[in-house]
């Protein structure tokens, strides 16, 4: 073990996790921290992480990057919501938007909606964003101003807070879709310009000292490389944390069975097709297909459980779903390791990204986990004594986020009205985490609130649970009994205000395509 302040970091892996970590650490600590990133030129990246959480903007803000600086370089677009297609029944869709739930007289609008909703679309009645998604709108006007002035002013949003400190203050109305490979390239330039040493080579061995701490890594062409802190960004391989340090992996497979994916990158003429401002998740016989609209192409893929579907069948289904545009596009088959490392930080090794853990792409949490882990690493950065409490604090923050997201994802399947194949039937009988079973029982009579959802920060506020419960439709819900006695005049006014605001925005905002064509300076 070292006895000096750790000031030399070695990152292994140059995917999204590696480059996000390198750029953030450089920005946080400048030249006081030496950062070396080693990535294999032969082992590819996963490269399909393309949809994000709205908190990702804090990452770019931290790096002092404006949207105009990085979005055109990454073919990025806005994401206002996830659109769930066919999860309740064929032909049905609903949105899980980036929009806080309004309340009237102490009850959420979803509670009022269950009592006396104006239409059968809870998402359009309770959220403005659902109408913007249906109409394909950009959240910004062509002059760059945001749809709701208060977000631009950020009056209530002090700078420098971590994501968990931001939650509950405001809900920023959008996240991004971007081309993961282009973002990694962009961040490579950002990081190396600021002094990150970039080595393209393969790590062949990880050497430990007599206490089980990493003393150095052995590369094929650059010999031994040593540092104080090693960051394992080697993806599902977990070369440092799992393989060399032997940290066990806790599988979530028993509750989240999807373990495979097949992906396509399909160029499309966005001018004629438009750019929907949402990620779409379309339920299929043995899983679901994501569709992520970028500027110039879509990223799409079928996430499935191989116990229910072969890779060939999955690829065939995906190609049929996309249509003739995908005919010449090569498919990328991916095996997914679902779960998390027992600890993500052991001794002087921290795993970030897929090596730390991964649920599945539903709700796009992979990059959110990375961002959260980096913030927590900076917060818990070790000193000369490598105090174990810092490690413990980091490990519990990171595992709580993944365990919480796992519960949220399990709810999607348990709650889905879809029940037409063995895959969907089994989602109703498969074991779910005990605490979630208790929570679902409670939510049936009292909708999710901050007192009754997963109790630790995991990026998902109670309104997200309401959206999924109401949208997926299989779990019977009732309004609070108190609403049977209450006067609903104010709530009905609020439903009307949401409808009017949505209509005004649909009428005045440009389409996503128009907005990004202007940003890319296209005719
Ligand atoms: P990888 O991309 O696998 O990178 C690993 C790196 O380690 C590579 O550079 C490789 O060369 C290097 N490496 C490995 N072994 C060695 C070695 N021995 N020596 C040197 N270098 C080595 N997340 C989202 O937020 N949104 C999404 O929409 C989304 N969709 C996804 C869809 C699928 C099907 C999957 C599987 C994941 C998805 N994710 C998504 C997760 C997201 O892709 C990952 O979180 C993200 O790409 C980070 O990956 P990574 O950098 O940890 O690993």
Boltz pocket constraint, residues with backbone or C-beta under 6 A from the ligand:
constraints:
  - pocket:
      binder: B
      contacts: [[A, 12], [A, 13], [A, 14], [A, 15], [A, 16], [A, 17], [A, 18], [A, 38], [A, 39], [A, 40], [A, 41], [A, 42], [A, 43], [A, 44], [A, 45], [A, 46], [A, 47], [A, 48], [A, 49], [A, 50], [A, 51], [A, 52], [A, 180], [A, 201], [A, 202], [A, 203], [A, 204], [A, 233], [A, 234], [A, 235], [A, 236], [A, 237], [A, 239], [A, 261], [A, 263], [A, 301], [A, 334], [A, 335], [A, 336], [A, 352], [A, 353], [A, 354], [A, 355], [A, 361], [A, 364], [A, 365], [A, 366], [A, 367], [A, 368], [A, 370]]
      max_distance: 6.0
